[in-house]
Amino acid sequence: MEEVVLERMASSSHSCFLCSDTNPDKAVSGLTIRYGDRFVGPPQRAHGGIAVGSLLCPARAAEGAPSWARFVSGRLRRPIPLNKDLQVEITMGSDLDVQVADEDGLAITGSVALSNEDLAPGASVQGVPDALCRDVEELAELVRGPLEGPSLISQSTAYQDKSGRSSTNGCYGCSEQSHALRHKMYRTAGPEIVSQFLPDPEHFDDQGRLDTAIIAAVTDCPNLWVLLAQHADMGAALQSEEGKIWITGTHSVHYLRVPERCDEYRVVTRILSQEGRKGFTLAVLFDLNGTPLAVAEAVSILIDVPPEMM
């Protein structure tokens, strides 16, 4: 099977943000993935959304013919290392099963579903999953609202400074640092949060389509921060006094439309439910007209703070 996959990949014209030779931070080469320092999530770990989004790259190349993403889901089975080669195994079928591992064992297990054609910007991929239609309609009402007050990251940093702890957030998805996505999150009048995402030119392909891995990345962090935003201090005491932190367990993205090139997108996020140490959340990527482009469901896990985050 691996020989068939490699043969298809060799003839594939697929190129995206994570595998393009023009990207100095290229992470995917054939059936090898290596996340560089730029793609950090929690300290010393790869960003969960990028890790899940990267499953699409070898899967689309292995398909051989041009395609677009319909769905990707990934379970992070352990901390994903930076600057270390990980090997990809793809099982072909109607959906593609993808496993990413190194000598320490499985790191990511996932599933990918692709379209049968290479869709143009603005094209419809599929409808909103029936179970999420009402949530998506309600979240669309928050797209045009004002972005008021300091961002969630600014609030979190202020609370950590007040408690005598320096912020260690260098996350690719939300840190507001120069290497990261231009992505700021804000509270709303309700329990939801709204994010402003300003993409860079490198996030679009030569047809002007927003990259599928970037969509997975920009919908990951809000699914964590909406849980932290329920705390008045943005979870500062949760980490410093209770020694707990939320991390991504499973991240699943349904691609609804092929996003056209825009200067700005919005992500609106809400909590669906909580069960013990698991948080079930929904983040929706919208254009500024309130059109849903992708929906991302996540299961986040409340864990003891690892020593490197203390």
Buried (B, 14 or more C-beta within 10 A) or exposed (E): EEEEBBEBBEEBEBBBBBBBEEBEBBBBBBBEBBBEEBBBBBBBBBBBBBBBBBBBBBBBBBBBBBBBBBBBBBBBBEBBBBEBEBBBBBEBEEBBBBBBBBEEEEBBBBBBBBBEEBBEBBBEBEEBBEEBEEBBEBBBEBBEBEBEEEBBBBBBBBBBEEEEBEBEBBBBBBBBEEEBBBBBBBBBEEEBBBBBBEBEEBBBBEEBBBBBBBBBBBBBBBBBBBBBBEBEBBBBBBBBEEEBBBBBBBBBBBBBBBBBBBEEBBBBBBBBEBEEEBBBBBBBBBBEEBBBBBBBBBBBBBEEBBEEBE
